[in-house]
Amino acid sequence: MAAMLLASFTVVAGYWTSRATPGLDFYQVWAAAHAVRQQVVTDIYADPDCPAMRVAFIESPRESAASVRQRRAAAGTNSLGINSTPFMYAVLAPFVTDDYDRDFERYQLVASACGWIGVVVLSRLIGLEWLATLLIVALLGQWFEPFLAELAVANVNRIQLGLLAAYLLLRRVGRSVAAELGAGAILGAGLLFKPNLGFVALLLATSWVVGARWRTLVSHAIGATLGAAAAILYAAGFFGSFGCWITWRQRIADVVAGLDCPVTMGNFALSELLRSAVGVSIPWLGAIVPVTAVAIVLVLERVRPDASAGLFFVSERADEAQFRREVILVAIGAAVWVLSAGLAWSHYYVLMVPAMLYVVRSDPRSDGVLARLSLPYRAAAVAAWLMLSSLPSSLMDASPLVRSALLNSASTLLLLLLLRDLLKVREAIPAAPDR
């Protein structure tokens, strides 16, 4: 009961605290959706900082907005970073009216619900007991620095956490073709909501190919195609044409080509950390990290396909170790993106939560090989949690460079622990038929 009260207090307190922030990231989404509806400009991606957009959403609101929060948001916005996918703007458009205060509070409520439900679902799927789950909610809500940053800026990482939880929940509760189609649809739509989940899909697909799990691969591919098609159509309906996807792609290419955001400006990306700390510039880090991850998965996932496995073969029950493998791959995919991104604000590290939860598991019902976690493993997991918490910042005046080093060291450590777990899962799995 005490743990439940503590978790509930943390969730409610976090929501009420977030209501005091202007929500700079949400304001940019709010402005973009407004611009599309009101046809402020013909194409919001062509020049987001054109005079018409700046007057409508930066300069004029700073002086005349009825909402104090909106005036603060406009004052804190120097440039409208309209870089998100058309589908994201279309999905979040229902939260956009002429009342910024109400829109912001509704969005924070829904996004927080997605995030916390995602944490609880992931914890339970991994095997954490209710007491541990509730204590983790309290810890994340009070001391997990990326989550606190996410609440302050009102970004979409909590929604993505909920999407990952929904995907794994579908994978856990059903192994039918319909369930796999639904899981694939979540991945497909999720990729067009924000493409940073692409590494999750890539690693899962790699695992299924290597393991000759053809039915799972084909079902997911069909589901992802349907989910992506629905996302494209929905966004086109909101924007009024399919051209929004073309101009968005051009916008992203321009942003990537002109990206120059150092650690001192809050970009905690590993590539920027290396450049700022030791003067090492690795322009292909965004490709090296995922390619290396895929290569490692190819080695660790090597299994002899069962002779009876076929495109339409369905086994009678899901194997626990097989499901754990997919959980690990989802966590690795999220971690790979965080470590390979050229731009990584502190709230992006919310996507390390699946890895954080998995490394503190303790499930006596799981396979014996998986249940035995050594003292060095536990120590490494605790160290990663501490580095990702707000504790270092509270004990010292951490510079952006130190904060970046802590975030990336913790993420790298968690990735290494997950790779170790993937190897252990492989050892526990015999050659298995497709599901």
C-alpha positions as CSV (number, residue, x, y, z in Angstrom):
1,M,0.0,0.0,0.0
2,A,2.8,2.4,0.9
3,A,4.5,1.7,-2.5
4,M,1.3,2.4,-4.3
5,L,0.7,5.6,-2.5
6,L,4.3,6.7,-3.2
7,A,4.0,5.8,-6.9
8,S,0.6,7.6,-7.2
9,F,2.0,10.7,-5.5
10,T,5.0,10.7,-7.8
11,V,2.8,10.5,-10.9
12,V,0.4,13.2,-9.8
13,A,3.1,15.5,-8.5
14,G,5.0,15.1,-11.8
15,Y,1.9,16.1,-13.8
16,W,1.2,19.1,-11.6
17,T,4.8,20.2,-11.7
18,S,4.8,19.9,-15.5
19,R,1.8,22.3,-15.7
20,A,4.0,25.1,-14.5
21,T,6.3,24.8,-17.6
22,P,5.6,26.5,-21.0
23,G,6.2,23.2,-22.9
24,L,8.5,24.5,-25.6
25,D,8.5,21.3,-27.7
26,F,4.7,21.0,-27.6
27,Y,4.4,24.6,-28.6
28,Q,6.2,23.9,-31.8
29,V,3.9,21.0,-32.6
30,W,0.9,23.3,-31.6
31,A,2.2,26.0,-33.9
32,A,2.7,23.6,-36.8
33,A,-0.8,22.1,-36.6
34,H,-2.3,25.6,-36.3
35,A,-0.4,26.7,-39.4
36,V,-1.7,23.8,-41.4
37,R,-5.3,24.4,-40.3
38,Q,-5.2,28.1,-40.7
39,Q,-3.1,27.9,-43.9
40,V,-0.7,30.5,-42.5
41,V,1.7,29.3,-45.3
42,T,1.4,27.0,-48.2
43,D,4.0,24.6,-46.9
44,I,5.1,24.6,-43.3
45,Y,8.3,22.6,-44.2
46,A,9.5,25.0,-46.9
47,D,10.6,27.7,-44.5
48,P,9.3,27.3,-40.9
49,D,10.9,30.6,-39.9
50,C,9.5,32.7,-42.7
51,P,8.1,36.1,-41.7
52,A,4.5,34.9,-41.7
53,M,5.2,32.0,-39.3
54,R,7.4,34.1,-37.0
55,V,4.7,36.8,-36.7
56,A,1.9,34.3,-36.1
57,F,3.7,32.1,-33.5
58,I,6.7,33.9,-32.1
59,E,6.6,37.7,-32.3
60,S,2.8,38.4,-31.9
61,P,2.2,35.9,-29.1
62,R,5.1,37.3,-27.1
63,E,3.1,40.5,-26.7
64,S,-0.6,39.7,-27.2
65,A,-1.2,36.1,-26.3
66,A,-4.0,35.8,-23.7
67,S,-2.2,32.9,-22.0
68,V,0.8,33.5,-19.8
69,R,2.1,30.1,-20.7
70,Q,1.8,30.8,-24.4
71,R,3.7,34.1,-24.0
72,R,6.4,32.2,-22.1
73,A,6.6,29.5,-24.8
74,A,6.8,32.1,-27.6
75,A,9.5,34.0,-25.7
76,G,11.5,30.8,-25.3
77,T,11.2,29.9,-29.0
78,N,13.8,31.5,-31.2
79,S,13.2,29.2,-34.2
80,L,10.2,27.0,-35.1
81,G,11.8,23.6,-35.4
82,I,9.2,22.1,-37.6
83,N,11.0,18.9,-38.5
84,S,8.6,16.2,-37.3
85,T,6.7,13.9,-39.6
86,P,3.4,14.9,-41.1
87,F,1.9,11.9,-39.3
88,M,3.0,13.3,-35.9
89,Y,1.4,16.6,-36.5
90,A,-1.8,14.9,-37.7
91,V,-1.9,12.6,-34.7
92,L,-1.4,15.5,-32.2
93,A,-3.7,17.9,-34.1
94,P,-6.8,16.9,-31.9
95,F,-4.9,18.6,-29.0
96,V,-4.7,21.9,-30.9
97,T,-7.4,24.5,-30.5
98,D,-7.2,28.3,-29.8
99,D,-6.7,27.7,-26.1
100,Y,-3.0,26.8,-25.6
101,D,-3.3,26.3,-21.8
102,R,-6.1,23.7,-22.2
103,D,-4.3,22.0,-25.1
104,F,-1.1,21.8,-23.2
105,E,-2.6,20.3,-20.1
106,R,-4.6,17.8,-22.1
107,Y,-1.5,16.7,-23.9
108,Q,0.6,16.4,-20.8
109,L,-2.2,14.3,-19.2
110,V,-2.3,11.9,-22.2
111,A,1.4,11.8,-22.8
112,S,2.1,11.1,-19.1
113,A,-0.5,8.4,-19.0
114,C,1.2,6.7,-22.1
115,G,4.6,7.0,-20.4
116,W,3.6,5.6,-17.0
117,I,1.4,2.9,-18.4
118,G,4.3,2.0,-20.6
119,V,6.6,1.7,-17.7
120,V,4.2,-0.5,-15.7
121,V,3.4,-2.8,-18.7
122,L,7.1,-3.2,-19.6
123,S,8.0,-3.9,-15.9
124,R,5.4,-6.6,-15.6
125,L,6.2,-8.1,-19.0
126,I,9.9,-8.3,-18.0
127,G,8.9,-10.1,-14.8
128,L,9.2,-7.5,-12.1
129,E,6.8,-7.9,-9.2
130,W,4.2,-5.2,-8.4
131,L,6.2,-3.9,-5.4
132,A,9.3,-3.4,-7.6
133,T,7.2,-1.9,-10.4
134,L,5.7,0.7,-8.1
135,L,9.0,1.6,-6.6
136,I,10.5,2.0,-10.1
137,V,7.7,4.4,-11.0
138,A,8.6,6.4,-7.9
139,L,12.3,6.4,-8.7
140,L,11.8,7.4,-12.4
141,G,9.4,10.1,-11.5
142,Q,11.6,11.7,-8.9
143,W,15.2,11.1,-10.0
144,F,15.4,10.0,-13.6
145,E,16.7,13.2,-15.3
146,P,15.6,12.5,-18.9
147,F,12.0,11.8,-17.7
148,L,12.0,15.1,-15.8
149,A,13.3,16.9,-18.9
150,E,10.6,15.2,-20.9
151,L,7.9,16.5,-18.6
152,A,9.4,20.0,-18.8
153,V,9.5,20.3,-22.6
154,A,6.5,18.1,-23.3
155,N,8.0,16.0,-26.1
156,V,6.7,12.7,-27.4
157,N,9.1,10.2,-25.9
158,R,6.5,9.1,-23.3
159,I,4.1,8.3,-26.2
160,Q,6.9,6.3,-27.9
161,L,7.5,4.4,-24.6
162,G,3.8,3.5,-24.6
163,L,4.0,2.3,-28.2
164,L,6.9,0.0,-27.4
165,A,5.0,-1.4,-24.4
166,A,1.9,-1.9,-26.6
167,Y,4.0,-3.8,-29.2
168,L,5.6,-6.1,-26.6
169,L,2.2,-6.7,-24.9
170,L,0.7,-7.9,-28.2
171,R,3.7,-10.1,-28.7
172,R,3.2,-11.6,-25.2
173,V,-0.5,-12.2,-25.2
174,G,-1.0,-13.6,-28.6
175,R,1.0,-15.5,-31.3
176,S,-1.8,-15.7,-33.8
177,V,-1.4,-14.1,-37.3
178,A,-3.9,-11.4,-36.3
179,A,-1.8,-10.5,-33.2
180,E,1.4,-10.4,-35.3
181,L,-0.3,-8.2,-37.9
182,G,-1.4,-5.8,-35.2
183,A,2.1,-5.8,-33.7
184,G,3.5,-5.0,-37.2
185,A,1.0,-2.2,-37.6
186,I,2.2,-0.6,-34.4
187,L,5.7,-0.7,-35.6
188,G,4.8,0.7,-39.1
189,A,2.7,3.5,-37.7
190,G,5.3,4.2,-35.0
191,L,8.0,4.6,-37.5
192,L,6.1,7.2,-39.4
193,F,5.2,8.9,-36.1
194,K,8.9,9.3,-35.4
195,P,11.4,7.3,-37.4
196,N,13.9,6.8,-34.5
197,L,12.2,3.4,-33.8
198,G,13.6,2.1,-37.1
199,F,16.5,0.3,-35.4
200,V,14.0,-1.7,-33.2
201,A,12.3,-3.0,-36.4
202,L,15.7,-3.6,-38.1
203,L,17.0,-5.7,-35.2
204,L,13.8,-7.7,-34.8
205,A,13.7,-8.4,-38.6
206,T,17.4,-9.5,-38.5
207,S,16.6,-11.9,-35.7
208,W,13.6,-13.4,-37.5
209,V,15.6,-13.9,-40.7
210,V,18.5,-15.5,-39.0
211,G,16.2,-17.8,-37.0
212,A,14.1,-18.6,-40.1
213,R,11.0,-17.3,-38.4
214,W,9.3,-16.6,-41.7
215,R,5.7,-16.4,-40.6
216,T,6.6,-13.9,-37.9
217,L,8.6,-11.9,-40.4
218,V,5.9,-11.9,-43.2
219,S,3.1,-11.1,-40.7
220,H,5.0,-8.2,-39.3
221,A,5.9,-6.9,-42.8
222,I,2.3,-7.0,-43.9
223,G,1.1,-5.4,-40.7
224,A,3.8,-2.7,-40.9
225,T,2.8,-2.0,-44.5
226,L,-0.8,-1.5,-43.5
227,G,0.1,0.6,-40.5
228,A,2.4,2.8,-42.5
229,A,-0.2,3.1,-45.3
230,A,-2.8,4.2,-42.8
231,A,-0.4,6.8,-41.3
232,I,0.4,8.2,-44.8
233,L,-3.2,8.5,-45.7
234,Y,-4.2,10.0,-42.4
235,A,-1.4,12.6,-42.6
236,A,-2.3,13.4,-46.2
237,G,-5.9,14.0,-45.2
238,F,-4.8,16.5,-42.5
239,F,-2.4,18.3,-44.8
240,G,-4.6,18.2,-47.8
241,S,-2.2,16.3,-50.1
242,F,0.5,13.6,-50.2
243,G,3.1,16.3,-51.0
244,C,3.7,16.9,-47.3
245,W,5.7,13.7,-47.2
246,I,8.0,14.8,-50.0
247,T,8.6,18.3,-48.5
248,W,9.2,16.8,-45.1
249,R,11.9,14.5,-46.5
250,Q,13.6,17.5,-48.2
251,R,13.4,19.4,-44.9
252,I,15.1,16.6,-43.0
253,A,17.8,16.3,-45.5
254,D,18.5,20.1,-45.1
255,V,18.5,19.9,-41.3
256,V,20.9,16.9,-41.2
257,A,23.2,18.6,-43.7
258,G,23.3,21.8,-41.7
259,L,23.3,20.3,-38.2
260,D,25.8,22.1,-35.9
261,C,24.6,21.9,-32.3
262,P,27.4,21.4,-29.8
263,V,27.2,19.9,-26.3
264,T,27.2,23.3,-24.7
265,M,23.8,23.9,-26.4
266,G,22.3,20.8,-24.9
267,N,23.1,18.3,-27.6
268,F,24.3,15.3,-25.6
269,A,24.8,13.0,-28.7
270,L,27.8,10.6,-28.4
271,S,29.3,12.0,-31.6
272,E,29.2,15.5,-30.2
273,L,30.7,14.3,-26.9
274,L,33.6,12.8,-28.6
275,R,34.2,15.9,-30.7
276,S,34.0,18.3,-27.8
277,A,35.9,16.2,-25.2
278,V,38.7,14.6,-27.2
279,G,38.5,16.4,-30.6
280,V,37.6,13.2,-32.4
281,S,35.1,13.6,-35.2
282,I,33.4,10.5,-36.4
283,P,31.0,11.6,-39.2
284,W,29.8,8.0,-39.8
285,L,29.0,7.2,-36.2
286,G,25.3,7.2,-37.0
287,A,26.0,4.3,-39.4
288,I,28.7,2.6,-37.5
289,V,26.7,2.0,-34.3
290,P,23.6,0.4,-35.9
291,V,25.7,-1.7,-38.4
292,T,27.8,-3.0,-35.6
293,A,24.7,-3.8,-33.6
294,V,23.2,-5.7,-36.5
295,A,26.5,-7.6,-37.0
296,I,26.5,-8.6,-33.3
297,V,22.9,-9.7,-33.5
298,L,23.7,-11.8,-36.5
299,V,26.4,-13.6,-34.5
300,L,24.5,-14.0,-31.3
301,E,21.2,-14.9,-32.9
302,R,22.7,-17.8,-35.0
303,V,20.4,-20.8,-34.5
304,R,19.6,-23.8,-36.6
305,P,16.1,-23.5,-38.0
306,D,13.8,-26.3,-37.2
307,A,13.1,-28.5,-40.2
308,S,9.4,-28.3,-39.5
309,A,9.3,-24.5,-39.5
310,G,7.5,-23.0,-42.4
311,L,5.7,-20.0,-43.5
312,F,2.3,-21.0,-42.0
313,F,3.6,-23.2,-39.1
314,V,2.3,-22.1,-35.7
315,S,3.7,-23.6,-32.5
316,E,1.4,-24.5,-29.7
317,R,2.9,-22.2,-27.1
318,A,5.2,-19.2,-26.9
319,D,8.6,-19.9,-25.3
320,E,9.6,-17.6,-22.5
321,A,13.1,-17.3,-23.6
322,Q,12.0,-16.4,-27.2
323,F,9.9,-13.6,-25.8
324,R,12.7,-12.3,-23.7
325,R,14.9,-12.2,-26.8
326,E,12.5,-9.9,-28.4
327,V,12.3,-7.7,-25.3
328,I,16.1,-7.4,-25.4
329,L,16.1,-6.6,-29.1
330,V,13.5,-3.8,-28.6
331,A,15.7,-2.4,-25.8
332,I,18.8,-2.7,-27.9
333,G,17.2,-1.0,-30.8
334,A,16.1,2.0,-28.7
335,A,19.6,2.2,-27.2
336,V,21.3,2.0,-30.6
337,W,19.3,5.0,-31.8
338,V,20.2,7.0,-28.7
339,L,23.9,6.3,-29.1
340,S,24.0,6.9,-32.9
341,A,21.8,10.0,-33.2
342,G,23.6,13.2,-34.3
343,L,21.2,15.2,-32.1
344,A,20.2,14.0,-28.7
345,W,18.5,16.2,-26.1
346,S,18.5,14.9,-22.6
347,H,14.8,13.8,-22.9
348,Y,15.7,11.5,-25.8
349,Y,17.3,9.2,-23.2
350,V,13.8,8.3,-22.0
351,L,14.0,5.6,-24.6
352,M,16.7,3.9,-22.4
353,V,13.9,2.9,-20.0
354,P,13.3,-0.6,-21.5
355,A,17.0,-1.3,-21.0
356,M,16.9,0.1,-17.5
357,L,14.0,-2.1,-16.6
358,Y,15.4,-5.2,-18.1
359,V,18.7,-5.1,-16.3
360,V,17.1,-4.9,-12.9
361,R,14.8,-7.9,-13.5
362,S,14.6,-10.8,-11.0
363,D,12.2,-13.4,-12.1
364,P,12.5,-16.8,-10.6
365,R,10.0,-18.2,-13.1
366,S,12.4,-17.5,-16.0
367,D,14.9,-19.9,-17.4
368,G,17.7,-20.7,-14.9
369,V,20.4,-19.3,-17.2
370,L,18.6,-16.0,-17.3
371,A,17.8,-15.8,-13.6
372,R,21.4,-16.0,-12.5
373,L,22.8,-12.4,-12.5
374,S,26.2,-12.0,-11.1
375,L,27.3,-9.3,-8.6
376,P,29.3,-7.4,-11.2
377,Y,26.2,-7.4,-13.5
378,R,24.1,-6.0,-10.7
379,A,26.8,-3.4,-9.8
380,A,27.0,-2.3,-13.5
381,A,23.2,-2.0,-13.6
382,V,23.1,0.1,-10.5
383,A,25.9,2.3,-11.8
384,A,24.0,2.9,-15.0
385,W,20.9,3.9,-13.1
386,L,22.8,6.3,-10.9
387,M,24.5,8.0,-14.0
388,L,21.1,8.5,-15.6
389,S,19.6,9.9,-12.4
390,S,19.6,13.5,-11.2
391,L,21.8,12.6,-8.3
392,P,25.1,13.6,-10.0
393,S,23.7,17.0,-10.9
394,S,22.4,17.5,-7.4
395,L,25.8,16.7,-5.9
396,M,27.9,18.8,-8.2
397,D,27.4,21.6,-10.7
398,A,27.6,19.3,-13.7
399,S,28.6,21.0,-17.0
400,P,26.9,20.0,-20.2
401,L,30.0,18.0,-21.1
402,V,29.8,16.0,-17.8
403,R,26.1,15.4,-18.2
404,S,26.7,14.1,-21.7
405,A,29.5,11.8,-20.5
406,L,27.2,10.4,-17.8
407,L,24.2,9.9,-20.1
408,N,26.3,8.2,-22.9
409,S,28.4,6.1,-20.4
410,A,25.2,4.8,-18.8
411,S,23.6,4.1,-22.2
412,T,26.8,2.3,-23.4
413,L,27.0,0.2,-20.2
414,L,23.3,-0.8,-20.5
415,L,23.8,-1.8,-24.2
416,L,26.7,-4.0,-23.2
417,L,24.6,-5.7,-20.5
418,L,21.8,-6.3,-23.0
419,L,24.2,-7.9,-25.4
420,R,25.4,-10.2,-22.6
421,D,21.8,-11.1,-22.0
422,L,21.1,-11.7,-25.6
423,L,24.0,-14.2,-25.6
424,K,22.5,-15.9,-22.5
425,V,19.1,-16.2,-24.1
426,R,20.6,-17.7,-27.2
427,E,22.3,-20.4,-25.1
428,A,18.9,-21.1,-23.4
429,I,17.0,-21.5,-26.7
430,P,17.2,-24.7,-28.7
431,A,16.5,-24.7,-32.4
432,A,12.9,-23.6,-32.4
433,P,10.1,-23.6,-35.0
434,D,8.5,-20.4,-36.2
435,R,5.6,-18.9,-34.2
